[in-house]
Amino acid sequence: MALEYLDKIGKAKDQLKNIADTPVGEVLYQFANDSIQKMRAIAPTSSGTLKQSLIWQPVNEEGKQGIDFIADDYWDYVNSGVDGIGQSAGALPNKYGTTYSFSQPAKTSSIGMSFKQSIQTWIIERGIKPDYDDDASYESLTYVIMQSIKKFGIKPRPFVNNVLNEKTFAELEKNIADAFLKMV
């Protein structure tokens, strides 16, 4: 039949390489690895769990190939900061210009700890001891720290924004274009 050549249209996609096996993939994956290392290096030291949650994974969906960055769900609170609410007279809250405020429910880690539990864990990890070594003293210390954080907010620590920004994406774009030219 004269139109048999049409049977072969679309079959070339089976011969396409996975992006990981190309110079473009190498550039993309190197960018992802480097970015994760840089983010971990500048993330606050008090967020050990957050640092460990920073990973990337390849995306291989229909028509899309790339990378996704993944972190515990509270990463943006640390990255962007949280405005304080200044509950007592004379206490001025810090306003960091973030979209987050302690007037909204706060998220902590993806392992489901409450704000109180995350503060208690932080106290233990840091080896902070109250004046008296009893449960009531730990409860009081936890309460004081929680109230201070709510009142004054959390200073932004832009560990993501300092790594993934216009400058790095422009450099990535150039490196991908150079890698693509190697392929053609």
Secondary structure, DSSP 8 states (H G I E B T S, - for coil): -TTGGGGGTTGGGGG---GGGSHHHHHHHHHHHHHHHHHHHHS-TT-HHHHHH-EEEEEEETTEEEEEEE--TTHHHHHH-BB----STT------S-S-BTTS-----TT---HHHHHHHHHHHHT---SS-SHHHHHHHHHHHHHHHHHH-B----TTTTTSSHHHHHHHHHHHHHHHHHH-
